[in-house]
Amino acid sequence: MFAQIIVDVPTMQTNQPYTYAIPDKFVAVVEAGMRVVVPFGKGSRQVQGFVVGLQDDYHGEVDLKEITDVVDVAPVLNAEMLELADWVARENFAFKISVLQAMLPNVMRAKYVKTVQLRDPALLETDAMLRDFFTDRFEVPLDDNHVTPEVLTALHNMPA
């Protein structure tokens, strides 16, 4: 089973549905109008998207990525709303993801949090600023509350 998904990346190049494989554990769950989490791009960046269609067959030549997670228990958009989103996007030259998100209440919209992960704990032995920043955690949110320009520089200079 396969799903057509509009990903939460509002650019002209991504203003189209992408086909993803539905893992066996989600086949009985995924429906059009639901939000899902999918890997997008050449890396493993996880983004939310809307399922806008389902299909039984895939005849492409590219290996498909799989849906990572299902956000909703039931569809948040019905068939009429998906059709309306197509029409609004087409008539207003708008990104379809923007139209789909506008149909949701604010509390249901995706909120992304940027984080920094510590991959080499040995770095903490030599850098007191990084040791204070990570304070016994291996993943820290990047927000304005505790990211000074000095910490940002130290993070930037960390080996990838």
VODOGU-385108 format. One record per residue: x, y, z of N, C-alpha, C in turn. Coordinates in pm, 1 decimal. Each point is the difference from the previous one (the first is absolute). Layout:
N
+----------+----------+----------+----------+----------+----------+----------+----------+----------+
!      n.x !      n.y !      n.z !     ca.x !     ca.y !     ca.z !      c.x !      c.y !      c.z !
+----------+----------+----------+----------+----------+----------+----------+----------+----------+
!        X !        Y !        Z !        X !        Y !        Z !        X !        Y !        Z !
...
+----------+----------+----------+----------+----------+----------+----------+----------+----------+
***
This chain:
160
+----------+----------+----------+----------+----------+----------+----------+----------+----------+
!      n.x !      n.y !      n.z !     ca.x !     ca.y !     ca.z !      c.x !      c.y !      c.z !
+----------+----------+----------+----------+----------+----------+----------+----------+----------+
!     85.7 !   -117.7 !      0.0 !    -85.7 !    117.7 !      0.0 !     90.0 !    123.6 !      0.0 !
!    -44.8 !    105.9 !    -65.8 !     79.3 !    121.4 !    -15.7 !    -86.5 !    123.1 !     25.9 !
!     65.6 !    105.3 !     46.9 !    -71.5 !    123.8 !     32.1 !     60.2 !    116.0 !    -77.3 !
!    -87.4 !     88.4 !    -46.4 !     41.3 !    126.1 !    -61.1 !      0.4 !    103.8 !    111.9 !
!    114.3 !     64.7 !     21.5 !     14.5 !     89.0 !    114.9 !     51.1 !    136.5 !    -43.5 !
!    -66.5 !    105.1 !     49.6 !     48.3 !    137.4 !    -15.3 !     83.0 !     28.6 !    124.6 !
!    130.5 !     26.1 !    -19.3 !     89.6 !     20.2 !    114.1 !     -0.1 !    145.7 !     45.0 !
!     32.9 !     19.5 !    127.1 !      3.7 !    133.4 !     60.9 !    131.9 !     69.3 !    -32.8 !
!     20.1 !     24.2 !   -129.8 !    115.4 !     73.9 !    -49.9 !    -54.9 !     92.6 !   -108.3 !
!    -42.9 !    121.1 !     39.0 !    -69.7 !     87.2 !    -95.2 !     93.3 !     70.0 !    -99.4 !
!     37.4 !    -71.4 !   -105.2 !     76.5 !     59.5 !   -109.9 !    -63.1 !    -46.5 !   -130.8 !
!     32.0 !     68.7 !   -107.8 !    -56.8 !    -34.9 !   -129.7 !     40.1 !   -142.2 !    -41.1 !
!    124.0 !    -41.0 !     33.5 !     48.3 !   -131.9 !    -39.3 !    -72.5 !   -113.0 !     73.6 !
!    -54.9 !     27.6 !    116.9 !    -65.9 !   -105.3 !     78.1 !   -152.0 !     13.3 !     -1.0 !
!    -52.8 !     83.9 !    -85.1 !   -144.7 !     23.6 !     -5.4 !    -68.9 !   -107.7 !    -83.9 !
!     22.5 !   -124.2 !     39.5 !    -55.5 !   -115.0 !    -70.5 !     -4.5 !   -117.4 !     97.0 !
!    -86.4 !    -97.6 !    -25.2 !     -0.4 !   -116.6 !     88.5 !    120.1 !    -90.5 !    -28.5 !
!     53.8 !    -57.7 !    106.1 !    108.2 !    -97.3 !     -9.9 !    -55.4 !   -135.4 !     42.1 !
!     47.0 !   -104.9 !    -64.6 !    -47.6 !   -134.5 !     31.0 !     89.2 !    -62.9 !    106.1 !
!    -62.9 !    -53.6 !    103.8 !     69.4 !    -70.1 !    107.9 !    -63.2 !   -137.0 !     18.3 !
!     82.2 !    -96.9 !     36.0 !    -51.1 !   -132.9 !     33.2 !    -62.3 !      5.4 !    139.2 !
!   -108.1 !    -72.8 !     16.3 !    -64.1 !     -9.4 !    131.4 !     47.1 !   -130.9 !     63.4 !
!     72.7 !      6.9 !    112.6 !     44.4 !   -123.7 !     65.5 !   -119.7 !    -84.5 !     43.7 !
!     20.9 !   -129.7 !      8.3 !   -108.7 !    -92.1 !     36.7 !    -71.1 !     42.0 !    127.9 !
!     75.6 !     50.7 !     97.5 !    -61.5 !     35.7 !    128.7 !    -97.8 !    116.9 !    -11.6 !
!      8.3 !     77.5 !   -111.0 !    -88.5 !    115.3 !    -17.6 !   -104.8 !    -18.7 !   -110.0 !
!      3.3 !   -111.5 !    -72.3 !    -90.4 !    -18.8 !   -114.7 !   -146.5 !     13.6 !     40.1 !
!    -37.3 !    -55.0 !    113.9 !   -140.1 !      4.8 !     42.8 !    -37.6 !    134.0 !     62.0 !
!     98.7 !     87.8 !     19.4 !    -22.4 !    125.4 !     72.4 !     -3.1 !    121.8 !    -91.8 !
!     92.0 !      5.9 !    -95.4 !     18.0 !    120.1 !    -82.5 !   -118.8 !     22.0 !    -93.1 !
!    -51.9 !    123.6 !      3.1 !   -110.8 !     40.1 !    -87.3 !     29.9 !    138.1 !    -57.4 !
!    -62.4 !     31.5 !   -112.1 !     12.3 !    134.5 !    -56.3 !    -53.0 !    100.4 !    101.7 !
!     71.2 !    111.5 !     13.4 !    -40.3 !    103.7 !     94.2 !     73.5 !     -6.1 !    132.7 !
!     82.4 !   -102.8 !     19.2 !     76.9 !    -12.6 !    124.1 !    135.8 !     67.5 !    -14.9 !
!     57.6 !     36.9 !    114.1 !    136.6 !     50.6 !      1.5 !     93.7 !   -114.6 !     36.7 !
!    114.6 !     -2.0 !    -66.7 !    100.4 !   -103.1 !     24.4 !    137.3 !     65.6 !      9.4 !
!     96.3 !    -75.4 !     48.9 !    138.9 !     45.0 !      3.9 !     76.2 !    -84.8 !   -100.6 !
!     79.3 !     67.5 !    -85.3 !     74.4 !    -70.1 !   -104.2 !    142.5 !     54.1 !     -8.6 !
!     93.7 !    -85.2 !    -44.5 !    134.3 !     51.0 !    -28.1 !     -5.4 !     76.3 !   -131.7 !
!     68.5 !    113.4 !     -7.1 !     -6.2 !     78.4 !   -122.7 !    139.2 !     46.5 !    -38.9 !
!     26.7 !     -4.6 !   -127.6 !    129.0 !     43.3 !    -51.0 !     98.8 !   -115.1 !     -2.3 !
!    125.1 !     33.8 !    -27.4 !    103.3 !   -102.9 !    -12.1 !     42.8 !    -55.0 !    135.2 !
!    -20.6 !     77.6 !    105.9 !     34.2 !    -47.0 !    133.5 !   -119.6 !    -65.8 !     63.9 !
!     -3.8 !      6.0 !    130.8 !   -112.2 !    -61.8 !     71.5 !    -80.3 !    105.3 !     75.2 !
!     -3.4 !    120.9 !    -53.5 !    -76.7 !    108.0 !     62.9 !   -147.1 !    -40.0 !      7.5 !
!    -55.9 !      5.0 !    119.1 !   -138.8 !    -39.8 !     20.5 !    -90.5 !    123.0 !     -7.7 !
!   -102.0 !     -7.0 !    -84.7 !    -95.8 !    109.7 !    -12.6 !   -141.4 !    -56.8 !      4.5 !
!    -93.6 !     86.1 !     36.3 !   -140.3 !    -40.0 !     -4.4 !    -53.3 !     18.5 !   -140.8 !
!   -102.0 !    -74.5 !    -30.5 !    -66.5 !     15.1 !   -127.7 !   -144.4 !    -45.5 !     11.1 !
!    -77.4 !     30.8 !   -103.1 !   -140.3 !    -40.7 !     -6.4 !    -15.6 !   -109.9 !   -104.5 !
!    -69.7 !   -104.6 !     35.6 !    -33.3 !   -104.1 !    -97.1 !   -114.9 !     53.9 !    -84.5 !
!     24.0 !     14.3 !   -130.8 !   -103.8 !     53.4 !    -88.7 !    -56.2 !   -106.9 !    -93.0 !
!     56.5 !   -119.1 !      6.2 !    -50.7 !   -109.0 !    -81.9 !     68.8 !   -131.0 !     34.2 !
!    -66.0 !   -109.2 !    -34.8 !     54.8 !   -133.9 !     21.2 !     -3.7 !    -74.8 !   -131.9 !
!     93.2 !    -92.0 !    -17.8 !      0.5 !    -82.1 !   -120.5 !     54.4 !   -138.5 !     34.1 !
!    -46.2 !    -99.8 !    -76.0 !     42.4 !   -138.1 !     23.9 !    132.2 !    -32.4 !    -67.5 !
!     26.3 !     63.3 !   -114.6 !    118.1 !    -34.1 !    -79.3 !     93.3 !    118.7 !    -15.0 !
!    128.0 !    -33.0 !    -21.0 !    100.9 !    101.7 !    -29.8 !     84.5 !    -54.2 !   -114.0 !
!      9.4 !     76.1 !   -108.5 !     72.7 !    -46.3 !   -117.4 !    124.0 !     83.6 !    -28.1 !
!     45.6 !     74.7 !     97.4 !    119.1 !     82.0 !    -18.5 !    126.8 !    -82.9 !      7.1 !
!    110.3 !     64.2 !    -32.3 !    128.8 !    -68.7 !     -1.0 !     84.0 !     31.8 !    123.2 !
!    -48.2 !     88.4 !     85.1 !     74.8 !     42.4 !    117.8 !    -48.1 !    -78.8 !    121.3 !
!     95.3 !    -42.0 !     86.1 !    -39.8 !    -63.7 !    126.0 !    -66.1 !    104.8 !     87.5 !
!   -113.9 !    -33.8 !     54.4 !    -76.5 !     96.5 !     79.2 !     39.1 !     -3.8 !    146.7 !
!     -6.5 !    115.9 !     62.5 !     16.3 !      8.0 !    144.9 !   -134.3 !    -34.6 !     63.2 !
!      5.5 !    -38.6 !    128.2 !   -122.4 !    -38.4 !     69.7 !    -46.7 !    108.6 !     95.2 !
!   -128.9 !      1.7 !     24.9 !    -56.6 !     87.0 !    102.7 !     61.1 !    -41.7 !    133.1 !
!     48.0 !     98.2 !     76.9 !     64.3 !    -27.3 !    128.1 !   -101.0 !    -12.3 !    112.8 !
!    -99.1 !     88.4 !     -0.4 !    -96.0 !      1.4 !    109.6 !   -131.7 !     60.6 !    -47.8 !
!   -106.0 !    -31.3 !     71.1 !   -132.1 !     56.1 !    -28.0 !    -34.1 !     94.4 !    114.6 !
!    -35.0 !    124.2 !    -32.0 !    -26.9 !    102.3 !    101.1 !   -142.2 !     -9.5 !     53.5 !
!    -94.8 !    -27.6 !    -86.9 !   -141.9 !      4.8 !     37.2 !    -61.2 !   -138.9 !     11.7 !
!    -98.1 !    -12.8 !     87.9 !    -74.2 !   -125.0 !     14.7 !   -105.7 !    -10.9 !   -109.9 !
!    -53.1 !    113.1 !    -40.7 !   -101.0 !      6.1 !   -106.0 !     36.4 !    116.8 !    -91.6 !
!    -49.3 !     -0.7 !   -124.1 !     31.2 !    110.7 !    -90.8 !    -44.5 !    134.7 !     57.0 !
!     86.0 !    101.2 !    -15.1 !    -35.0 !    135.2 !     45.4 !    -62.2 !     80.9 !   -113.5 !
!     12.6 !    -49.4 !   -122.5 !    -61.9 !     63.5 !   -116.9 !    -79.2 !   -106.4 !    -75.6 !
!   -124.0 !     33.5 !    -37.5 !    -80.4 !    -95.7 !    -75.9 !     21.5 !     20.9 !   -150.5 !
!    -64.2 !    -82.4 !    -81.4 !     17.5 !      5.7 !   -145.6 !    -38.6 !    136.4 !    -56.7 !
!   -107.5 !     60.2 !     50.8 !    -41.9 !    132.0 !    -48.6 !    105.9 !    105.8 !     30.7 !
!     59.1 !     -7.6 !    118.5 !    102.8 !     97.5 !     36.9 !    125.2 !    -17.1 !    -86.9 !
!     35.3 !   -124.0 !    -33.0 !    115.1 !    -23.8 !    -87.4 !    -26.3 !     55.4 !   -139.8 !
!   -122.8 !    -17.2 !    -49.9 !    -36.7 !     57.2 !   -130.4 !      2.1 !    152.3 !      5.0 !
!    -51.6 !     56.1 !    108.2 !      1.9 !    145.2 !     17.1 !    144.1 !     51.6 !      4.3 !
!     87.9 !    -72.1 !     66.6 !    141.2 !     40.2 !      7.3 !     62.3 !      2.6 !   -139.3 !
!    -32.1 !   -100.1 !    -83.1 !     48.9 !     -1.3 !   -139.0 !    -46.2 !    125.2 !    -73.4 !
!   -128.5 !     30.3 !     12.0 !    -57.4 !    114.7 !    -70.3 !     61.5 !    131.3 !     49.4 !
!      7.7 !     18.4 !    131.3 !     55.2 !    124.3 !     56.7 !    145.8 !     17.2 !    -42.5 !
!     78.5 !   -106.2 !      7.0 !    141.4 !      8.5 !    -38.8 !     13.6 !     36.2 !   -147.8 !
!    -81.7 !    -62.8 !    -83.2 !      5.9 !     24.9 !   -144.9 !    -45.2 !    142.0 !    -34.5 !
!   -112.3 !     43.4 !     56.0 !    -56.6 !    130.7 !    -32.9 !     81.0 !    117.2 !     56.3 !
!     71.7 !    -23.8 !    108.0 !     73.6 !    108.2 !     66.1 !    151.0 !    -12.8 !    -13.7 !
!     44.3 !    -94.3 !    -81.5 !    143.1 !    -24.0 !    -18.2 !     70.2 !    -13.0 !    135.3 !
!    -60.1 !    -77.9 !     88.1 !     52.9 !    -18.6 !    135.6 !     61.4 !   -139.3 !     11.7 !
!     90.7 !    -14.3 !     95.2 !     55.2 !   -131.8 !     28.2 !   -109.3 !    -85.1 !     63.0 !
!    -12.8 !   -121.5 !    -45.8 !   -106.7 !    -85.8 !     51.5 !     18.3 !    -26.8 !    149.3 !
!    124.4 !    -15.2 !     46.4 !     21.2 !    -24.9 !    142.6 !    -50.1 !    117.9 !     82.4 !
!     17.0 !    121.4 !    -50.5 !    -47.2 !    118.4 !     72.8 !   -152.1 !      1.6 !      9.3 !
!    -65.8 !    -40.1 !   -107.2 !   -146.5 !     -4.6 !     -0.7 !    -49.5 !   -108.1 !     95.9 !
!     63.3 !   -117.3 !     -3.5 !    -40.6 !   -108.5 !     89.6 !     17.6 !     40.3 !    145.9 !
!    110.6 !     64.9 !     31.3 !     24.4 !     43.0 !    137.9 !    -99.1 !    107.2 !     43.6 !
!    -39.3 !     86.5 !    -93.0 !    -95.4 !    105.9 !     33.9 !   -136.8 !    -57.8 !     37.3 !
!    -28.0 !   -119.6 !    -44.3 !   -127.7 !    -63.6 !     31.4 !     -2.5 !    -60.1 !    140.7 !
!    115.9 !     -8.4 !     63.4 !      8.2 !    -59.7 !    133.6 !     -7.1 !    106.1 !    108.7 !
!    -54.9 !    -34.8 !    114.9 !      8.9 !     91.9 !    114.5 !    147.0 !     15.7 !     40.9 !
!     36.5 !    113.2 !     57.5 !    138.9 !     26.3 !     39.3 !     60.7 !   -111.2 !     83.6 !
!    -74.7 !    -56.1 !     89.6 !     54.1 !   -100.8 !     90.9 !     44.1 !   -126.1 !    -73.7 !
!    -47.9 !    -21.7 !   -121.5 !     37.2 !   -119.6 !    -75.8 !    116.7 !     23.4 !    -95.4 !
!     46.3 !    121.2 !    -12.9 !    108.2 !     28.6 !    -94.6 !    133.2 !    -49.7 !     53.4 !
!     85.1 !    -42.2 !    -91.3 !    131.2 !    -53.9 !     38.1 !     86.3 !    108.5 !     62.1 !
!     66.7 !    -38.9 !    105.3 !     96.8 !     88.7 !     63.7 !    132.4 !    -74.5 !      2.5 !
!    100.6 !     58.4 !    -61.9 !    130.1 !    -63.6 !     -7.1 !     93.5 !     62.8 !    101.7 !
!     81.4 !    -82.4 !     61.2 !     99.1 !     46.7 !     96.3 !    136.8 !    -41.5 !    -52.2 !
!     87.4 !     98.1 !    -20.7 !    135.6 !    -30.6 !    -42.3 !     79.1 !    -45.7 !    121.2 !
!     78.3 !   -105.7 !    -18.4 !     81.8 !    -51.3 !    109.1 !    142.7 !    -21.7 !    -47.3 !
!     89.3 !    -10.3 !     97.7 !    139.4 !    -33.9 !    -25.6 !     27.3 !   -129.3 !     74.5 !
!     63.5 !    -95.7 !    -68.5 !     33.2 !   -126.9 !     63.0 !    150.3 !     -9.9 !     20.0 !
!     39.2 !    -48.6 !    116.1 !    140.8 !    -22.9 !     30.7 !     36.5 !   -138.9 !    -49.6 !
!     89.9 !     -7.0 !    -97.2 !     37.9 !   -129.5 !    -56.1 !    128.6 !    -54.0 !     60.7 !
!     82.1 !     89.0 !     54.6 !    127.5 !    -42.4 !     57.6 !     13.4 !     56.8 !    140.8 !
!    -33.9 !    -78.5 !    102.1 !      7.2 !     48.9 !    138.2 !    140.1 !     43.9 !     41.4 !
!    101.4 !    -45.0 !    -71.3 !    137.5 !     39.5 !     32.5 !     20.2 !    150.4 !    -16.7 !
!    -80.7 !     64.0 !    -83.0 !     11.9 !    145.0 !    -19.5 !    -27.1 !     76.4 !    129.1 !
!    -80.9 !    -57.1 !     87.4 !    -35.0 !     68.0 !    124.6 !    118.6 !      8.7 !     95.4 !
!     95.9 !    -91.3 !    -15.6 !    116.9 !     -0.1 !     87.4 !     89.3 !    120.5 !    -25.9 !
!     -1.0 !     50.2 !   -122.1 !     91.4 !    108.9 !    -35.8 !    -67.3 !    135.6 !    -14.6 !
!   -131.7 !      3.5 !     -3.1 !    -69.2 !    127.1 !    -22.0 !   -103.3 !     24.0 !    110.3 !
!     33.9 !     89.0 !     93.0 !    -87.6 !     28.7 !    114.6 !   -133.4 !     60.2 !    -44.6 !
!      1.8 !     82.1 !   -105.2 !   -123.2 !     63.3 !    -46.9 !    -98.4 !   -105.9 !    -51.5 !
!     51.1 !    -95.9 !    -77.5 !    -86.3 !   -107.7 !    -49.0 !    -46.9 !    -88.8 !    114.9 !
!     87.0 !    -23.3 !     98.2 !    -37.8 !    -80.7 !    116.6 !   -116.8 !     66.0 !     73.3 !
!      6.2 !    132.4 !     17.9 !   -109.3 !     72.4 !     65.0 !   -127.1 !     -1.6 !    -85.5 !
!     17.3 !      8.3 !   -130.9 !   -115.1 !      3.1 !    -90.4 !    -75.5 !   -132.9 !      2.4 !
!     72.8 !   -110.9 !     -8.4 !    -66.0 !   -130.2 !     -7.2 !    -43.6 !    -52.2 !    137.1 !
!     68.4 !     35.0 !    107.2 !    -34.9 !    -39.6 !    137.7 !    -68.5 !   -136.3 !      9.7 !
!     74.9 !   -103.7 !    -25.5 !    -45.7 !   -139.1 !     14.2 !   -112.0 !    -38.9 !    -96.0 !
!    -17.8 !     75.1 !   -108.2 !    -98.0 !    -36.7 !   -102.7 !     74.2 !    -18.0 !   -131.4 !
!    -52.1 !    -83.2 !    -85.5 !     62.2 !    -21.0 !   -130.0 !    -74.7 !     71.3 !   -111.9 !
!   -116.6 !     57.6 !     32.8 !    -76.2 !     76.8 !    -98.2 !    -60.9 !    120.0 !     71.4 !
!     23.9 !    119.3 !    -57.1 !    -44.3 !    124.0 !     62.9 !    -74.1 !     83.3 !   -104.0 !
!   -117.1 !     56.4 !     35.3 !    -70.0 !     87.1 !    -95.4 !     79.2 !    127.5 !    -25.8 !
!     -1.7 !     42.5 !   -124.9 !     66.8 !    125.0 !    -37.4 !   -101.9 !    112.2 !      8.7 !
!     -7.0 !     64.7 !    112.3 !    -90.9 !    113.3 !     12.8 !     78.6 !    120.6 !     50.5 !
!    -63.5 !    114.1 !     -4.4 !     68.0 !    123.9 !     36.1 !     32.3 !     10.7 !    148.1 !
!    -60.1 !    -83.6 !     83.4 !     18.6 !     12.5 !    143.9 !    139.9 !    -35.5 !     47.0 !
!     64.9 !    -93.9 !    -65.1 !    131.9 !    -38.1 !     48.5 !    103.5 !    -18.9 !   -110.5 !
!    -20.3 !     62.6 !   -112.9 !     99.3 !     -7.0 !   -106.7 !     58.8 !    139.1 !    -21.1 !
!    114.7 !     19.7 !     62.2 !     71.2 !    126.7 !    -16.4 !     82.4 !     -7.0 !   -127.6 !
!     46.2 !    112.4 !    -50.8 !     86.3 !     -3.4 !   -118.4 !    125.1 !    -85.8 !     21.3 !
!     52.7 !     -1.2 !    123.1 !    119.5 !    -80.2 !     28.6 !    -31.4 !   -149.6 !     -9.3 !
!   -115.5 !    -38.9 !     54.4 !    -40.5 !   -141.1 !     -7.5 !    -25.7 !    -38.0 !   -145.0 !
!    -64.9 !     87.9 !    -74.5 !    -26.9 !    -27.0 !   -140.9 !    130.4 !    -21.0 !    -76.9 !
!    100.7 !     80.7 !     28.9 !    131.5 !    -15.2 !    -64.4 !     61.9 !   -134.1 !     37.1 !
!     -5.9 !    -36.4 !    128.5 !     55.7 !   -128.4 !     44.5 !    -72.6 !   -116.7 !    -67.2 !
!   -132.7 !      9.7 !    -12.5 !    -77.2 !   -104.8 !    -66.5 !     36.5 !     -9.0 !   -147.4 !
!     17.2 !    114.4 !    -61.6 !     35.5 !      4.0 !   -142.0 !    136.4 !    -64.5 !    -24.3 !
!     90.5 !     14.8 !     94.9 !    135.8 !    -53.0 !    -15.5 !     11.8 !   -147.2 !     38.6 !
!   -107.9 !    -58.7 !     52.2 !      3.2 !   -142.6 !     34.3 !     12.6 !    -81.8 !   -127.5 !
!     75.1 !   -110.5 !      4.4 !      6.8 !    -85.3 !   -119.3 !   -136.2 !    -63.5 !    -28.0 !
!    -32.3 !    -13.5 !   -127.2 !   -131.4 !    -54.3 !    -39.5 !    -11.5 !   -146.9 !     28.2 !
+----------+----------+----------+----------+----------+----------+----------+----------+----------+
***
